[in-house]
Amino acid sequence: MEIQGFHKTTLLDYPGHVAATVFTGGCNFRCPFCHNGDLVLHPTAQPKVTEEEVFAHLDKRRGILEGVCITGGEPTLQPGLADFVNKVKALGYLVKLDTNGYEPAVLRRLLAEGVLDYVAMDVKASPENYAKAAGCPGLDFTRIEESIGILKNCGIPYEFRTTVVQGLHTVSEFTAIGRLLEGSRAYYLQSFRENENVIQAGLGTFSEETMVKIREIMENYIGEVYLRGIV
């Protein structure tokens, strides 16, 4: 598997666990608010990390680390993903996958093999605004719907999450997002923060008051709704 980044220890990326995070390059979306723009737009220009380096660290840290988070970019585009996950599981680690949900067949296969312990899927926007938010004009929304359905019935812990961006989202569209995700296990609203790697500069952050209003909308549809990135 092509690995373009490796954080050896994180307390944030895998809820409730001390983990390592593996970053893959490339993505089928071009979300304007993506904070890993270099990984998405210029994956081959990024320094590569070998699997041998990753597994040497994981082997050495057994009993200290509990899990591995695989993120990106978009990991489900990697042809070697399944083999990599199986190697991680063979070392006794939990595996969390971050995905945009645009490859439901890959997601379904990994879940059927029983090698995932947690999945976090980004839900970019309401159905009507999805293509714009994903930076993907020809987007096939049925693939997103399929992945949402897969996770709702997957039998393992999962979450849906939306990065909320002023200038891209409206408060009112969260009613449609709520209907899309109704009955889900958990949902996180992430407050956008600009950095130097964002694909499109100039996007804004909603106030804490507005984020709380959005959470109240989503609580009409999902029992567990949380805010991330509120300062």
Number of C-alpha atoms within 10 A of each C-alpha: 16 20 22 21 20 18 13 15 16 17 11 12 19 24 12 10 15 16 27 25 23 22 23 27 27 23 22 17 20 21 22 19 26 22 18 18 23 19 23 22 16 11 19 14 11 13 10 16 17 14 14 9 10 19 15 10 14 23 14 10 15 13 10 11 20 18 27 28 23 27 22 25 27 24 26 27 18 17 12 12 18 17 11 16 21 18 14 20 17 11 12 15 21 21 23 25 24 23 25 25 23 24 18 22 15 19 19 15 12 18 19 11 10 11 19 19 18 21 23 23 21 19 25 22 24 20 17 12 14 20 20 18 22 20 15 14 12 8 16 12 13 12 15 22 16 16 21 21 15 17 25 18 10 16 11 14 15 20 20 23 21 19 20 24 21 15 11 14 19 15 15 11 16 20 15 16 20 19 14 17 20 16 14 21 18 17 26 20 21 17 22 21 18 18 13 11 14 18 19 15 12 11 15 16 16 19 13 14 9 12 20 16 13 21 21 13 20 25 16 14 18 18 14 15 22 15 16 14 11 14 6
